[in-house]
Amino acid sequence: KIQTLHVMVSPFQRRHGLASVVVDTASGGAQPTLIDVGTAEAESLLAQMAARVRIARAKRRAIRFSVRDPILPLPEPA
């Protein structure tokens, strides 16, 4: 599961119009990283991945809350 997404730019990359897209996951360990992509492309990829994460979370949330406990009838008043 993706925890955070961010674009990193080193001084060398900035001079050449490049950036890296970093993905932090819940599992920890190695971070998937796209290195030396164009700055505009990195921002576009970040926006696309963020949108996909939002959609996936909304789907999981909808599935989780769509399953409801059956409603039991109320007892008749005495």
Distance bins in CASP14 RR format, pairs under 12 A and 6 or more apart:
PFRMAT RR
TARGET T0000
AUTHOR 0000-0000-0000
RMODE 2
METHOD distances of the structure
MODEL  1
1 23 0 0 0 0 0 1 0 0 0 0 0
1 24 0 0 0 0 0 1 0 0 0 0 0
1 25 1 0 0 1 0 0 0 0 0 0 0
1 26 1 0 1 0 0 0 0 0 0 0 0
1 27 0 0 0 0 1 0 0 0 0 0 0
1 28 0 0 0 0 0 1 0 0 0 0 0
1 53 0 0 0 0 1 0 0 0 0 0 0
1 56 0 0 0 0 1 0 0 0 0 0 0
1 57 0 0 0 0 1 0 0 0 0 0 0
1 60 0 0 0 0 1 0 0 0 0 0 0
2 21 0 0 0 0 0 1 0 0 0 0 0
2 22 0 0 0 0 0 1 0 0 0 0 0
2 23 1 0 1 0 0 0 0 0 0 0 0
2 24 1 0 0 1 0 0 0 0 0 0 0
2 25 1 0 1 0 0 0 0 0 0 0 0
2 26 1 0 0 1 0 0 0 0 0 0 0
2 27 0 0 0 0 0 1 0 0 0 0 0
2 28 0 0 0 0 0 1 0 0 0 0 0
2 31 0 0 0 0 0 1 0 0 0 0 0
2 32 0 0 0 0 1 0 0 0 0 0 0
2 46 0 0 0 0 0 1 0 0 0 0 0
2 49 1 0 0 1 0 0 0 0 0 0 0
2 50 0 0 0 0 1 0 0 0 0 0 0
2 51 0 0 0 0 0 1 0 0 0 0 0
2 52 0 0 0 0 1 0 0 0 0 0 0
2 53 1 0 1 0 0 0 0 0 0 0 0
2 54 0 0 0 0 0 1 0 0 0 0 0
2 56 0 0 0 0 1 0 0 0 0 0 0
2 57 0 0 0 0 1 0 0 0 0 0 0
3 22 0 0 0 0 0 1 0 0 0 0 0
3 23 0 0 0 0 1 0 0 0 0 0 0
3 24 1 0 1 0 0 0 0 0 0 0 0
3 25 1 0 0 1 0 0 0 0 0 0 0
3 26 1 0 1 0 0 0 0 0 0 0 0
3 27 0 0 0 0 1 0 0 0 0 0 0
3 28 0 0 0 0 1 0 0 0 0 0 0
3 29 0 0 0 0 0 1 0 0 0 0 0
3 31 0 0 0 0 1 0 0 0 0 0 0
3 32 0 0 0 0 0 1 0 0 0 0 0
3 53 0 0 0 0 1 0 0 0 0 0 0
3 57 0 0 0 0 0 1 0 0 0 0 0
4 21 0 0 0 0 0 1 0 0 0 0 0
4 22 0 0 0 0 1 0 0 0 0 0 0
4 23 1 0 0 1 0 0 0 0 0 0 0
4 24 1 0 1 0 0 0 0 0 0 0 0
4 25 0 0 0 0 1 0 0 0 0 0 0
4 26 0 0 0 0 0 1 0 0 0 0 0
4 28 0 0 0 0 0 1 0 0 0 0 0
4 31 0 0 0 0 1 0 0 0 0 0 0
4 32 0 0 0 0 0 1 0 0 0 0 0
4 46 0 0 0 0 0 1 0 0 0 0 0
4 49 0 0 0 0 0 1 0 0 0 0 0
4 50 0 0 0 0 1 0 0 0 0 0 0
4 53 0 0 0 0 1 0 0 0 0 0 0
5 20 0 0 0 0 0 1 0 0 0 0 0
5 21 1 0 0 1 0 0 0 0 0 0 0
5 22 1 0 0 1 0 0 0 0 0 0 0
5 23 1 0 1 0 0 0 0 0 0 0 0
5 24 1 0 0 1 0 0 0 0 0 0 0
5 25 0 0 0 0 0 1 0 0 0 0 0
5 31 0 0 0 0 0 1 0 0 0 0 0
5 32 0 0 0 0 0 1 0 0 0 0 0
5 33 0 0 0 0 0 1 0 0 0 0 0
5 34 0 0 0 0 0 1 0 0 0 0 0
5 42 0 0 0 0 0 1 0 0 0 0 0
5 43 0 0 0 0 0 1 0 0 0 0 0
5 45 0 0 0 0 1 0 0 0 0 0 0
5 46 1 0 1 0 0 0 0 0 0 0 0
5 47 0 0 0 0 1 0 0 0 0 0 0
5 48 0 0 0 0 1 0 0 0 0 0 0
5 49 1 0 1 0 0 0 0 0 0 0 0
5 50 1 0 1 0 0 0 0 0 0 0 0
5 51 0 0 0 0 0 1 0 0 0 0 0
5 52 0 0 0 0 0 1 0 0 0 0 0
5 53 1 0 0 1 0 0 0 0 0 0 0
5 54 0 0 0 0 0 1 0 0 0 0 0
6 19 0 0 0 0 0 1 0 0 0 0 0
6 20 0 0 0 0 1 0 0 0 0 0 0
6 21 1 0 0 1 0 0 0 0 0 0 0
6 22 1 0 1 0 0 0 0 0 0 0 0
6 23 0 0 0 0 1 0 0 0 0 0 0
6 24 1 0 0 1 0 0 0 0 0 0 0
6 31 0 0 0 0 0 1 0 0 0 0 0
6 33 0 0 0 0 0 1 0 0 0 0 0
6 34 0 0 0 0 0 1 0 0 0 0 0
6 42 0 0 0 0 1 0 0 0 0 0 0
6 43 0 0 0 0 0 1 0 0 0 0 0
6 45 0 0 0 0 0 1 0 0 0 0 0
6 46 1 0 0 1 0 0 0 0 0 0 0
6 49 0 0 0 0 0 1 0 0 0 0 0
6 50 0 0 0 0 0 1 0 0 0 0 0
7 13 0 0 0 0 0 1 0 0 0 0 0
7 14 0 0 0 0 0 1 0 0 0 0 0
7 17 0 0 0 0 0 1 0 0 0 0 0
7 18 0 0 0 0 0 1 0 0 0 0 0
7 19 1 0 1 0 0 0 0 0 0 0 0
7 20 1 0 0 1 0 0 0 0 0 0 0
7 21 1 0 1 0 0 0 0 0 0 0 0
7 22 1 0 0 1 0 0 0 0 0 0 0
7 23 0 0 0 0 0 1 0 0 0 0 0
7 33 0 0 0 0 0 1 0 0 0 0 0
7 34 0 0 0 0 1 0 0 0 0 0 0
7 35 0 0 0 0 0 1 0 0 0 0 0
7 37 0 0 0 0 1 0 0 0 0 0 0
7 38 0 0 0 0 0 1 0 0 0 0 0
7 39 1 0 0 1 0 0 0 0 0 0 0
7 40 0 0 0 0 0 1 0 0 0 0 0
7 41 0 0 0 0 0 1 0 0 0 0 0
7 42 1 0 1 0 0 0 0 0 0 0 0
7 43 1 0 0 1 0 0 0 0 0 0 0
7 44 0 0 0 0 0 1 0 0 0 0 0
7 45 0 0 0 0 1 0 0 0 0 0 0
7 46 1 0 1 0 0 0 0 0 0 0 0
7 47 0 0 0 0 0 1 0 0 0 0 0
7 49 0 0 0 0 0 1 0 0 0 0 0
7 50 0 0 0 0 0 1 0 0 0 0 0
8 14 0 0 0 0 0 1 0 0 0 0 0
8 18 0 0 0 0 0 1 0 0 0 0 0
8 19 1 0 0 1 0 0 0 0 0 0 0
8 20 1 0 1 0 0 0 0 0 0 0 0
8 21 1 0 0 1 0 0 0 0 0 0 0
8 22 1 0 1 0 0 0 0 0 0 0 0
8 23 0 0 0 0 0 1 0 0 0 0 0
8 24 0 0 0 0 0 1 0 0 0 0 0
8 31 0 0 0 0 0 1 0 0 0 0 0
8 33 0 0 0 0 1 0 0 0 0 0 0
8 34 0 0 0 0 0 1 0 0 0 0 0
8 35 0 0 0 0 1 0 0 0 0 0 0
8 36 0 0 0 0 0 1 0 0 0 0 0
8 37 0 0 0 0 0 1 0 0 0 0 0
8 39 0 0 0 0 0 1 0 0 0 0 0
8 42 0 0 0 0 1 0 0 0 0 0 0
8 46 0 0 0 0 0 1 0 0 0 0 0
9 15 0 0 0 0 1 0 0 0 0 0 0
9 16 0 0 0 0 0 1 0 0 0 0 0
9 17 0 0 0 0 1 0 0 0 0 0 0
9 18 1 0 0 1 0 0 0 0 0 0 0
9 19 1 0 1 0 0 0 0 0 0 0 0
9 20 1 0 0 1 0 0 0 0 0 0 0
9 21 0 0 0 0 0 1 0 0 0 0 0
9 22 0 0 0 0 0 1 0 0 0 0 0
9 35 0 0 0 0 0 1 0 0 0 0 0
9 36 0 0 0 0 0 1 0 0 0 0 0
9 37 0 0 0 0 0 1 0 0 0 0 0
9 38 0 0 0 0 1 0 0 0 0 0 0
9 39 1 0 0 1 0 0 0 0 0 0 0
9 42 0 0 0 0 1 0 0 0 0 0 0
9 43 0 0 0 0 0 1 0 0 0 0 0
10 16 0 0 0 0 1 0 0 0 0 0 0
10 17 0 0 0 0 0 1 0 0 0 0 0
10 18 0 0 0 0 1 0 0 0 0 0 0
10 19 0 0 0 0 1 0 0 0 0 0 0
10 20 1 0 0 1 0 0 0 0 0 0 0
10 35 0 0 0 0 0 1 0 0 0 0 0
10 36 0 0 0 0 1 0 0 0 0 0 0
10 39 0 0 0 0 0 1 0 0 0 0 0
11 17 0 0 0 0 0 1 0 0 0 0 0
11 18 0 0 0 0 0 1 0 0 0 0 0
11 19 0 0 0 0 0 1 0 0 0 0 0
12 18 0 0 0 0 1 0 0 0 0 0 0
12 19 0 0 0 0 0 1 0 0 0 0 0
12 20 0 0 0 0 0 1 0 0 0 0 0
12 35 0 0 0 0 0 1 0 0 0 0 0
12 36 0 0 0 0 1 0 0 0 0 0 0
13 19 1 0 1 0 0 0 0 0 0 0 0
13 20 1 0 0 1 0 0 0 0 0 0 0
13 21 0 0 0 0 0 1 0 0 0 0 0
13 34 0 0 0 0 0 1 0 0 0 0 0
13 35 0 0 0 0 1 0 0 0 0 0 0
13 36 1 0 0 1 0 0 0 0 0 0 0
13 37 0 0 0 0 1 0 0 0 0 0 0
13 38 0 0 0 0 1 0 0 0 0 0 0
13 39 0 0 0 0 1 0 0 0 0 0 0
13 42 0 0 0 0 1 0 0 0 0 0 0
14 20 0 0 0 0 0 1 0 0 0 0 0
14 36 0 0 0 0 0 1 0 0 0 0 0
14 38 0 0 0 0 0 1 0 0 0 0 0
14 39 0 0 0 0 1 0 0 0 0 0 0
14 42 0 0 0 0 0 1 0 0 0 0 0
15 39 0 0 0 0 0 1 0 0 0 0 0
16 36 0 0 0 0 1 0 0 0 0 0 0
16 37 0 0 0 0 0 1 0 0 0 0 0
16 38 0 0 0 0 1 0 0 0 0 0 0
16 39 0 0 0 0 1 0 0 0 0 0 0
17 36 0 0 0 0 1 0 0 0 0 0 0
17 37 0 0 0 0 1 0 0 0 0 0 0
17 38 1 0 1 0 0 0 0 0 0 0 0
17 39 1 0 1 0 0 0 0 0 0 0 0
17 40 0 0 0 0 1 0 0 0 0 0 0
17 41 0 0 0 0 0 1 0 0 0 0 0
17 42 0 0 0 0 1 0 0 0 0 0 0
17 43 0 0 0 0 0 1 0 0 0 0 0
18 34 0 0 0 0 0 1 0 0 0 0 0
18 35 0 0 0 0 1 0 0 0 0 0 0
18 36 1 0 1 0 0 0 0 0 0 0 0
18 37 1 0 0 1 0 0 0 0 0 0 0
18 38 1 0 1 0 0 0 0 0 0 0 0
18 39 1 0 0 1 0 0 0 0 0 0 0
18 40 0 0 0 0 0 1 0 0 0 0 0
18 41 0 0 0 0 1 0 0 0 0 0 0
18 42 0 0 0 0 1 0 0 0 0 0 0
19 33 0 0 0 0 0 1 0 0 0 0 0
19 34 0 0 0 0 1 0 0 0 0 0 0
19 35 0 0 0 0 1 0 0 0 0 0 0
19 36 1 0 0 1 0 0 0 0 0 0 0
19 37 1 0 0 1 0 0 0 0 0 0 0
19 38 1 0 0 1 0 0 0 0 0 0 0
19 39 1 0 1 0 0 0 0 0 0 0 0
19 40 0 0 0 0 1 0 0 0 0 0 0
19 41 0 0 0 0 1 0 0 0 0 0 0
19 42 1 1 0 0 0 0 0 0 0 0 0
19 43 1 0 0 1 0 0 0 0 0 0 0
19 44 0 0 0 0 0 1 0 0 0 0 0
19 45 0 0 0 0 1 0 0 0 0 0 0
19 46 0 0 0 0 1 0 0 0 0 0 0
20 31 0 0 0 0 0 1 0 0 0 0 0
20 32 0 0 0 0 0 1 0 0 0 0 0
20 33 1 0 1 0 0 0 0 0 0 0 0
20 34 1 0 0 1 0 0 0 0 0 0 0
20 35 1 0 1 0 0 0 0 0 0 0 0
20 36 1 0 0 1 0 0 0 0 0 0 0
20 37 1 0 0 1 0 0 0 0 0 0 0
20 38 0 0 0 0 1 0 0 0 0 0 0
20 39 0 0 0 0 0 1 0 0 0 0 0
20 41 0 0 0 0 0 1 0 0 0 0 0
20 42 1 0 0 1 0 0 0 0 0 0 0
20 43 0 0 0 0 0 1 0 0 0 0 0
20 45 0 0 0 0 0 1 0 0 0 0 0
20 46 0 0 0 0 0 1 0 0 0 0 0
21 31 0 0 0 0 0 1 0 0 0 0 0
21 32 0 0 0 0 1 0 0 0 0 0 0
21 33 1 0 0 1 0 0 0 0 0 0 0
21 34 1 0 1 0 0 0 0 0 0 0 0
21 35 0 0 0 0 1 0 0 0 0 0 0
21 36 0 0 0 0 0 1 0 0 0 0 0
21 37 1 0 0 1 0 0 0 0 0 0 0
21 38 0 0 0 0 1 0 0 0 0 0 0
21 39 0 0 0 0 0 1 0 0 0 0 0
21 41 0 0 0 0 1 0 0 0 0 0 0
21 42 1 0 1 0 0 0 0 0 0 0 0
21 43 0 0 0 0 1 0 0 0 0 0 0
21 44 0 0 0 0 1 0 0 0 0 0 0
21 45 1 0 1 0 0 0 0 0 0 0 0
21 46 1 0 1 0 0 0 0 0 0 0 0
21 47 0 0 0 0 0 1 0 0 0 0 0
21 48 0 0 0 0 0 1 0 0 0 0 0
21 49 1 0 0 1 0 0 0 0 0 0 0
21 50 0 0 0 0 0 1 0 0 0 0 0
22 30 0 0 0 0 0 1 0 0 0 0 0
22 31 1 0 1 0 0 0 0 0 0 0 0
22 32 1 0 0 1 0 0 0 0 0 0 0
22 33 1 0 1 0 0 0 0 0 0 0 0
22 34 0 0 0 0 1 0 0 0 0 0 0
22 35 0 0 0 0 1 0 0 0 0 0 0
22 37 0 0 0 0 0 1 0 0 0 0 0
22 42 0 0 0 0 1 0 0 0 0 0 0
22 45 0 0 0 0 0 1 0 0 0 0 0
22 46 0 0 0 0 1 0 0 0 0 0 0
22 49 0 0 0 0 0 1 0 0 0 0 0
23 29 0 0 0 0 0 1 0 0 0 0 0
23 30 0 0 0 0 0 1 0 0 0 0 0
23 31 1 0 0 1 0 0 0 0 0 0 0
23 32 1 0 1 0 0 0 0 0 0 0 0
23 33 1 0 0 1 0 0 0 0 0 0 0
23 34 0 0 0 0 1 0 0 0 0 0 0
23 45 0 0 0 0 0 1 0 0 0 0 0
23 46 0 0 0 0 1 0 0 0 0 0 0
23 49 1 0 0 1 0 0 0 0 0 0 0
23 50 0 0 0 0 0 1 0 0 0 0 0
23 52 0 0 0 0 0 1 0 0 0 0 0
23 53 0 0 0 0 1 0 0 0 0 0 0
24 30 0 0 0 0 0 1 0 0 0 0 0
24 31 1 0 1 0 0 0 0 0 0 0 0
24 32 0 0 0 0 1 0 0 0 0 0 0
24 33 0 0 0 0 0 1 0 0 0 0 0
24 49 0 0 0 0 0 1 0 0 0 0 0
24 53 0 0 0 0 0 1 0 0 0 0 0
25 31 1 0 0 1 0 0 0 0 0 0 0
25 32 1 0 0 1 0 0 0 0 0 0 0
25 33 0 0 0 0 0 1 0 0 0 0 0
25 53 0 0 0 0 0 1 0 0 0 0 0
32 45 0 0 0 0 0 1 0 0 0 0 0
32 49 0 0 0 0 0 1 0 0 0 0 0
33 42 0 0 0 0 0 1 0 0 0 0 0
33 45 0 0 0 0 0 1 0 0 0 0 0
34 41 0 0 0 0 1 0 0 0 0 0 0
34 42 1 0 0 1 0 0 0 0 0 0 0
34 44 0 0 0 0 0 1 0 0 0 0 0
34 45 1 0 0 1 0 0 0 0 0 0 0
34 46 0 0 0 0 1 0 0 0 0 0 0
34 48 0 0 0 0 0 1 0 0 0 0 0
34 49 0 0 0 0 0 1 0 0 0 0 0
35 42 0 0 0 0 0 1 0 0 0 0 0
36 42 0 0 0 0 1 0 0 0 0 0 0
37 43 0 0 0 0 1 0 0 0 0 0 0
37 44 0 0 0 0 1 0 0 0 0 0 0
37 45 1 0 0 1 0 0 0 0 0 0 0
37 46 0 0 0 0 0 1 0 0 0 0 0
38 44 0 0 0 0 1 0 0 0 0 0 0
38 45 0 0 0 0 1 0 0 0 0 0 0
38 46 0 0 0 0 0 1 0 0 0 0 0
39 45 0 0 0 0 0 1 0 0 0 0 0
39 46 0 0 0 0 0 1 0 0 0 0 0
40 46 0 0 0 0 0 1 0 0 0 0 0
40 47 0 0 0 0 0 1 0 0 0 0 0
41 47 0 0 0 0 0 1 0 0 0 0 0
41 48 0 0 0 0 0 1 0 0 0 0 0
42 48 0 0 0 0 0 1 0 0 0 0 0
42 49 0 0 0 0 0 1 0 0 0 0 0
43 49 0 0 0 0 0 1 0 0 0 0 0
43 50 0 0 0 0 0 1 0 0 0 0 0
44 50 0 0 0 0 0 1 0 0 0 0 0
44 51 0 0 0 0 0 1 0 0 0 0 0
45 51 0 0 0 0 0 1 0 0 0 0 0
45 52 0 0 0 0 0 1 0 0 0 0 0
46 52 0 0 0 0 0 1 0 0 0 0 0
46 53 0 0 0 0 0 1 0 0 0 0 0
47 53 0 0 0 0 0 1 0 0 0 0 0
47 54 0 0 0 0 0 1 0 0 0 0 0
48 54 0 0 0 0 0 1 0 0 0 0 0
48 55 0 0 0 0 0 1 0 0 0 0 0
49 55 0 0 0 0 0 1 0 0 0 0 0
49 56 0 0 0 0 0 1 0 0 0 0 0
50 56 0 0 0 0 0 1 0 0 0 0 0
50 57 0 0 0 0 0 1 0 0 0 0 0
51 57 0 0 0 0 0 1 0 0 0 0 0
51 58 0 0 0 0 0 1 0 0 0 0 0
52 58 0 0 0 0 0 1 0 0 0 0 0
52 59 0 0 0 0 0 1 0 0 0 0 0
53 59 0 0 0 0 0 1 0 0 0 0 0
53 60 0 0 0 0 0 1 0 0 0 0 0
54 60 0 0 0 0 0 1 0 0 0 0 0
54 61 0 0 0 0 0 1 0 0 0 0 0
55 61 0 0 0 0 0 1 0 0 0 0 0
55 62 0 0 0 0 0 1 0 0 0 0 0
56 62 0 0 0 0 0 1 0 0 0 0 0
56 63 0 0 0 0 0 1 0 0 0 0 0
57 63 0 0 0 0 0 1 0 0 0 0 0
57 64 0 0 0 0 0 1 0 0 0 0 0
58 64 0 0 0 0 0 1 0 0 0 0 0
58 65 0 0 0 0 0 1 0 0 0 0 0
59 65 0 0 0 0 0 1 0 0 0 0 0
59 66 0 0 0 0 0 1 0 0 0 0 0
60 66 0 0 0 0 0 1 0 0 0 0 0
61 67 0 0 0 0 0 1 0 0 0 0 0
END
